[in-house]
Amino acid sequence: MGIEESRVQSNLGFRVPGKAIERLVDVGQDVQAGQPLMRLDQKDLDLALSAKENAVAAARALAVQTKADEARYRQLTAAGWVAWQRYDQAKAAFDTANAQLAAAEAQADVARRADRVRVIKGDSKLVERCDIASKIAQLRTASDPT
């Protein structure tokens, strides 16, 4: 019994979580660089992107509200109607909302890029042996009677 190993082996995987729904090559099949090997379920990626975009909308609404509150309390404090402590609280809420908006936008950007990663492709410039299950295909030698 012998083991056939690839000239080039690549550890490939999706950069995003999701459910693989289609294997486009068979174990042991020759593949070329850039050839699609496996595809993720689009529904999971769409739902993740939608959730992140909704989080951006909520964070943006909070940032708008806290900006108005900060401006209002700044005027009231300057006029002597409100204590500086209350203005400091409004300013801190405004700063926090802006930070949350920036974080939500960054997460949405990651989700948008992940949406483009639906297919694993061969990454070597050489022809390689594909083994999706990360197991080396075992071949019986010609001299093996069984």
C-alpha positions in Angstrom: 0.0 0.0 0.0 1.4 3.4 -0.9 0.4 7.0 -0.3 0.3 9.5 -3.0 1.1 13.0 -1.9 0.6 16.3 -3.7 3.5 18.2 -5.0 2.0 21.2 -3.4 -0.5 21.1 -0.5 -2.5 24.1 0.6 -4.4 24.7 3.8 -7.4 26.4 2.5 -10.5 27.6 4.3 -13.1 30.3 4.3 -12.2 33.5 6.1 -15.8 33.8 7.3 -18.2 31.5 9.2 -20.9 29.9 7.2 -22.3 26.6 5.9 -20.5 25.0 2.9 -23.3 24.0 0.5 -21.4 22.8 -2.6 -18.1 21.0 -3.1 -17.0 21.8 -6.7 -14.1 19.2 -6.9 -13.6 15.7 -5.8 -10.9 14.4 -3.4 -7.7 13.7 -5.4 -8.8 15.7 -8.4 -6.2 17.9 -10.1 -7.0 21.5 -9.7 -5.5 24.7 -11.1 -4.7 27.9 -9.2 -7.9 30.1 -9.0 -10.2 27.1 -9.7 -13.3 27.2 -7.4 -13.2 24.4 -4.8 -16.2 25.0 -2.5 -19.0 27.4 -2.0 -20.7 28.9 1.1 -24.5 29.3 1.6 -25.4 32.9 0.5 -28.2 33.2 3.0 -25.9 33.2 6.0 -23.8 35.9 4.5 -26.8 38.0 3.6 -28.3 37.8 7.1 -24.9 38.7 8.7 -24.6 41.7 6.4 -28.1 42.8 7.0 -27.6 42.6 10.8 -24.4 44.7 10.6 -26.0 47.3 8.4 -29.0 47.6 10.8 -26.5 48.0 13.7 -25.0 51.0 11.8 -28.4 52.6 11.3 -29.2 52.2 15.0 -25.7 53.6 16.0 -26.1 56.5 13.6 -29.5 57.4 15.1 -28.1 57.4 18.6 -25.1 59.6 17.4 -27.6 62.1 15.9 -29.6 62.2 19.1 -26.6 62.5 21.4 -25.1 65.3 19.2 -28.3 67.3 19.6 -28.4 66.6 23.4 -24.8 67.7 23.7 -25.4 71.0 21.8 -28.6 71.7 23.9 -26.9 71.1 27.2 -23.9 73.2 26.2 -26.2 76.1 25.6 -28.2 75.5 28.8 -24.9 75.2 30.8 -23.5 78.4 29.3 -26.7 80.2 30.3 -26.5 78.9 33.8 -29.7 76.8 33.7 -28.0 73.4 34.0 -25.0 72.2 36.0 -21.7 71.4 34.2 -22.0 67.9 35.5 -25.1 67.3 33.3 -23.3 68.8 30.3 -20.3 66.4 30.9 -22.7 63.5 30.9 -24.2 64.6 27.6 -20.7 65.1 26.1 -19.6 61.6 27.3 -22.8 60.1 25.8 -22.1 61.9 22.5 -18.5 60.6 22.4 -19.6 57.1 23.2 -22.2 57.1 20.5 -19.6 58.3 17.9 -17.3 55.5 19.0 -20.1 52.9 18.7 -21.0 54.2 15.3 -17.4 53.9 14.1 -17.3 50.3 15.5 -20.6 49.4 13.8 -19.4 50.8 10.5 -16.2 48.8 10.7 -18.1 45.6 11.4 -20.4 46.3 8.5 -17.4 46.8 6.3 -16.0 43.4 7.4 -19.4 41.9 6.6 -19.4 43.5 3.2 -16.0 42.1 2.4 -17.0 38.7 3.8 -20.0 38.7 1.4 -17.5 38.6 -1.4 -15.8 35.4 0.0 -18.3 32.9 -1.1 -16.0 30.5 -2.9 -12.7 28.8 -1.9 -10.3 28.8 -4.8 -7.0 26.9 -5.3 -4.1 29.2 -4.3 -1.0 27.7 -5.8 0.4 28.6 -9.2 1.3 25.0 -9.7 -1.2 22.2 -10.5 -2.0 20.7 -7.1 -3.9 17.7 -5.8 -7.0 18.7 -4.0 -8.0 17.0 -0.8 -11.0 18.9 0.6 -11.3 16.7 3.7 -7.6 17.4 4.6 -6.8 13.7 4.2 -4.3 12.3 1.7 -5.9 9.9 -0.8 -4.5 6.5 -0.3 -4.0 4.4 -3.4 -3.4 0.7 -3.7 -0.2 -0.1 -5.5 -0.3 -2.5 -8.4 1.5 -5.1 -6.3 -1.2 -5.1 -3.6 -3.3 -8.3 -4.2 -6.4 -7.0 -2.4 
